[in-house]
Amino acid sequence: QVQLVESGGGLVQAGGSLRLSCAASGGIFSTYGMGWFRQAPGKEREFLAAISRSGVSTYYPDSVKGRFTISRDNAKNTVYLQILSLKPEDTAVYYCAATSRALAVTTDSYAYWGQGTQVTVSS
């Protein structure tokens, strides 16, 4: 129903910042809760952030709270992830996803996924 395309990844030095974007098409964007995940080679997919349909509510795990900020612009059908003070351990493929729920933190709660964008942090 909805297609998601991430962008904004790339190579960045440790301590720098990135703003990832996820553009949605199809469906009705404002009816989906949105989330960001990442996965490094050999590691499990990790939940990073979630935002409610209107953007009023957000949720972050303790592991990223303070460095990661999720936001959305329903007029542009786009969700964003701002990452500050990047560390080499942040290197991974970053995915956005859509859910019918308002807020969700588990992988199986999200029915739609983007193709991912690579973030590489050099030391």
NUKE-529306 format. One record per residue (C-alpha): y, z, x; residue in three letters. Coordinates in pm, whole numbers, plus 50000, padded with zeros to 5 digits. Last residue first. Example, Ala and Ser with C-alpha at 12.3 -4.5 7.8 and 13.67 -1.06 7.14 Angstrom:
<rec <49894,50714,51367>,"SER">,
<rec <49550,50780,51230>,"ALA">,
//
This chain:
<rec <50723,51301,53723>,"SER">,
<rec <50678,51007,53489>,"SER">,
<rec <50654,51032,53113>,"VAL">,
<rec <50469,50753,52934>,"THR">,
<rec <50510,50706,52560>,"VAL">,
<rec <50299,50434,52402>,"GLN">,
<rec <50365,50334,52042>,"THR">,
<rec <50105,50356,51767>,"GLY">,
<rec <49951,50106,51528>,"GLN">,
<rec <50084,50281,51220>,"GLY">,
<rec <49879,50493,50986>,"TRP">,
<rec <49822,50524,50612>,"TYR">,
<rec <49597,50770,50427>,"ALA">,
<rec <49723,51095,50575>,"TYR">,
<rec <49558,51418,50463>,"SER">,
<rec <49259,51350,50689>,"ASP">,
<rec <49474,51402,50998>,"THR">,
<rec <49581,51750,50896>,"THR">,
<rec <49940,51880,50881>,"VAL">,
<rec <50061,51780,50536>,"ALA">,
<rec <50390,51814,50350>,"LEU">,
<rec <50485,51648,50018>,"ALA">,
<rec <50143,51498,49960>,"ARG">,
<rec <50080,51127,49905>,"SER">,
<rec <50060,51089,50281>,"THR">,
<rec <50211,50852,50537>,"ALA">,
<rec <50149,50832,50911>,"ALA">,
<rec <50337,50786,51237>,"CYS">,
<rec <50153,50751,51564>,"TYR">,
<rec <50241,50833,51925>,"TYR">,
<rec <50018,50714,52208>,"VAL">,
<rec <50027,50970,52484>,"ALA">,
<rec <50229,51110,52774>,"THR">,
<rec <50381,51438,52654>,"ASP">,
<rec <50197,51620,52935>,"GLU">,
<rec <50435,51451,53180>,"PRO">,
<rec <50721,51644,53017>,"LYS">,
<rec <51007,51522,52801>,"LEU">,
<rec <51307,51749,52763>,"SER">,
<rec <51390,51632,52412>,"LEU">,
<rec <51184,51431,52164>,"ILE">,
<rec <51341,51282,51852>,"GLN">,
<rec <51094,51154,51594>,"LEU">,
<rec <51221,50918,51329>,"TYR">,
<rec <51118,50798,50981>,"VAL">,
<rec <51238,50470,50836>,"THR">,
<rec <51258,50310,50494>,"ASN">,
<rec <51626,50236,50565>,"LYS">,
<rec <51762,50398,50247>,"ALA">,
<rec <51494,50665,50282>,"ASN">,
<rec <51635,50776,50616>,"ASP">,
<rec <51397,51024,50773>,"ARG">,
<rec <51399,51305,51025>,"SER">,
<rec <51157,51473,51264>,"ILE">,
<rec <51279,51686,51553>,"THR">,
<rec <51073,51777,51859>,"PHE">,
<rec <51182,52007,52142>,"ARG">,
<rec <51235,52341,51966>,"GLY">,
<rec <50898,52354,51794>,"LYS">,
<rec <50643,52154,51992>,"VAL">,
<rec <50352,52396,52047>,"SER">,
<rec <50457,52618,51758>,"ASP">,
<rec <50351,52351,51513>,"PRO">,
<rec <50631,52179,51325>,"TYR">,
<rec <50724,52156,50957>,"TYR">,
<rec <51010,51989,50774>,"THR">,
<rec <51160,52024,50427>,"SER">,
<rec <51464,51849,50278>,"VAL">,
<rec <51361,51501,50389>,"GLY">,
<rec <51326,51380,50031>,"SER">,
<rec <50955,51308,50057>,"ARG">,
<rec <50878,51598,50288>,"SER">,
<rec <50871,51585,50667>,"ILE">,
<rec <50588,51655,50907>,"ALA">,
<rec <50570,51711,51283>,"ALA">,
<rec <50344,51704,51587>,"LEU">,
<rec <49977,51699,51487>,"PHE">,
<rec <49744,51624,51777>,"GLU">,
<rec <49471,51361,51792>,"ARG">,
<rec <49193,51484,52016>,"GLU">,
<rec <49192,51415,52387>,"LYS">,
<rec <49005,51171,52610>,"GLY">,
<rec <49302,50941,52643>,"PRO">,
<rec <49614,51100,52488>,"ALA">,
<rec <49672,51112,52115>,"GLN">,
<rec <49992,51178,51926>,"ARG">,
<rec <50081,51259,51567>,"PHE">,
<rec <50391,51217,51349>,"TRP">,
<rec <50410,51281,50976>,"GLY">,
<rec <50554,51147,50655>,"MET">,
<rec <50544,51262,50294>,"GLY">,
<rec <50539,50959,50076>,"TYR">,
<rec <50715,50892,49744>,"THR">,
<rec <51044,50797,49914>,"SER">,
<rec <50879,50500,50083>,"PHE">,
<rec <50776,50322,49765>,"ILE">,
<rec <50494,50088,49856>,"GLY">,
<rec <50544,49801,50094>,"GLY">,
<rec <50723,49829,50425>,"SER">,
<rec <50773,50127,50653>,"ALA">,
<rec <50954,50142,50987>,"ALA">,
<rec <50863,50420,51228>,"CYS">,
<rec <51115,50506,51497>,"SER">,
<rec <51086,50705,51818>,"LEU">,
<rec <51386,50869,51980>,"ARG">,
<rec <51333,50955,52343>,"LEU">,
<rec <51473,51212,52582>,"SER">,
<rec <51469,51274,52955>,"GLY">,
<rec <51351,51576,53147>,"GLY">,
<rec <51057,51393,53301>,"ALA">,
<rec <51140,51029,53355>,"GLN">,
<rec <51086,50774,53079>,"VAL">,
<rec <50851,50481,53032>,"LEU">,
<rec <50826,50339,52683>,"GLY">,
<rec <50821,50426,52318>,"GLY">,
<rec <51088,50324,52071>,"GLY">,
<rec <50876,50157,51807>,"SER">,
<rec <50626,50244,51536>,"GLU">,
<rec <50521,50009,51256>,"VAL">,
<rec <50392,50138,50922>,"LEU">,
<rec <50251,49937,50633>,"GLN">,
<rec <50239,50081,50282>,"VAL">,
<rec <50000,50000,50000>,"GLN">,
//
